[in-house]
């Protein structure tokens, strides 16, 4: 995407990274704008992705009531995307409410919470998760941390929600490790980790968070 401007937009900036970001600053207020993004293959310049459509509402110049939704803890405790259940249906329910924005109050991912292909429920039925290599183990590498955010985007309800609702995201603990704080030592329950200090992962956590949200 090249930089451009006209009488409607103040500035449009480029996109970058495996989880790309687009920053658009608009001069308009209290309107819903439609955006369409097309990606180009840099190795094969004639190859383009299918267009991805999204919308967003600009803030008002004067005061008005706002309506927002609130939540957190995405793909947690081993419960992932189950197509038989309809995926993460709560995001579709929130989208249909047409909120001004969504406050994600932390645990945008569970970097320390692998998703297994199946979970046996109390009634002996089987809960089936979509799985990926990056989401099948506790995250250690930058690719694995990013893979946790990419995993969430495999859900159709989340993709539709993200395309239409602005998100204000907080960073809690599971973006790094359970009950994480600077200097926290890993406990013996995480024996599979090759590095014992959670703070070692901080740089990877920040990079994946800023690209994944």
N, C-alpha and C positions, 0 to 999 in steps of 0.2 A: 504494500500500500504506500503510494507516494503522498508526500505532504500536499495539502491543497487548502484553499479557502475561497469563500464567496460571501455574499451578503447574509447568508443564513448561519454559517459556521465561523467561529472565531479561529479554530485551529483543529487540524486533524493530524495525529502523529502516527508513526509507523508501528509495526508489530514485530515481535521477536520471540524466540524460544520455542521449545517443544509444546509448552502450554502457553499459547500466545496471548498477548494482551493488546487491547485497543483503547486509547484514551481519546475521548472526543469531548471538547468543550464547546458548548453551543450558546448562542446569544438568545435563543428563544426561551420563553417561560410558559409553564402550565400547558405543555403540548406533549402528545405521545408521538415519538419519532420512530420510524422503521429503518433498520439498518440491514444491509445484506453484505456478507463477507465471502470473498472467493480467494482461495489459496492457490498459489502458483508453485509448481515443482521447480526448484532452482537448478536441478540437474537436467530437466527436460522442460525447457521454457514454454513449449507449446501445450503442456499438460496442466489442467486446472481442476480444482475440486468442484464438486457440486456446490451451488450457493447455499449458504447458511443464513437464515433470516432470524432477526430478533427485533425487539422493541424496547423502548424505555421512555419514561415520562420525565420531563424536565421540571425542576423545582419552580414554585411560584415566586413572583416578585412581591406579592402581598400575602398576608397571613391567611391561612385556611386550615380546616381540620385535616388531619392526616390519618391514614389507616395502615398499620403495619402488622406483620406476622413475626413470631419469635420462635426459636427452637434451637436445637443443637444435637450433638452426638450422632454423627452419620456413620453408618456401617459399623456398629459397635458390638462388642461382646460376642463376636463370631457370627452375627446375623448380617448377611450381605444381601445381594440382589437375587431374589427368587422370582423368576419369570412366571412360575405357576401361581404365585400369590399376587402377581401384578406389579412386581418390583416395589419401589419405594413410593407407595401410593399417596403418602401424606404430602409429598411435594406437589402432586397434581391437585389435591384438595386445596392446598394453600394457593396455588396458581389461579384456581377458579375464583378465589375471593378477590382477585385483582388488587392486591395491596400496593401501596406506594413503595414499600421496600421490605426487606427481610433482614432481621437481626439474627445472625448465626452466633449463638453465645458459646462458641468453643467446641473443641473436639470435632473439627472439620473432617479429620481422619482419625483412625486408630492405628498409628504406626507400629504399635506394640501388640496389635490384635489381628493375627492371621485369620483369614477366611478359609474354612475348609469346604470341600465340595458338598458334604452332607452333614446334617445334624439330626440325631434321633430325638424326637419329642417325647413327652411323657406318655402320650397315648400310642407310642410305637410307630407313628407315622414319620415320614422322612421330610425334613426341610432341605431343599436343594438350592445351593448358592452357585451363582456364576463365580468362577475363580480365574485368577491370573497368576503367573509366576511371582510377580512382585508383591501380590497381596496374600501369598500363601505362606509367608514367613515374616518374622519380626524384621522391620526395615533397618538396614545398616548403611546401604549405599545411597547416593543421590538418586540413582535410577529407581531404587525401591521406594524411597520417600515420595518421589514424583508419581510412581506407580500407584500409590494409595489414592492420590487425587484423581488420576486417570481412571482408576477403578470406579469411582463414584459417577463419572461421566458415561459409563456404560449403561446407566439407568435412563430410560426414555423420559420418565417423569422429571428427573433432575435436569436433564437437558432442556426440556420445554420450560421448566421453571427458570433456569438460569438465563434463557433467551429473553425472558419477559420481565423479570423482577430484579431490581438492583439489590445487591447484597452488602450489608455491613457485617464483616466477619471479625470475631474475636479469636485470639489464640489462647487455648487453655493448656492442658498438659499432654493429652494423648497425641498431639501433633509431634511430640518428641517421645515421651514415655509416661507411664502412669505416675501421677503425683510428682511430675518433674519440677525441679527448680535448679538454678545454677549450682553446679557442684555435686548434684545428686549422684551417689554411687549406685550402680546396678545391683540388684539383689540376686541371690543365688537362683531364684526362680527363672531367670533369664540366662541359663547356662549356655544356650546356643550362641549367644552373642560373642563375637570375637574381640570386642572392645568393651571394657567394663565400666566406663564412665559415661553417663548419659550426656554430659555437657560436650563430649567429643562430637556428638551429632548435631550440635546447635547450628553450625554453618549450613549443613545440608537441610536442616529443618526450615531455616529461614528462606533459603533459596526455593525449596519446593513449595512452601506456603505462599510466597509472593507470586509465584507462577501459577499455582493451583487454584487460587481464589478468584 
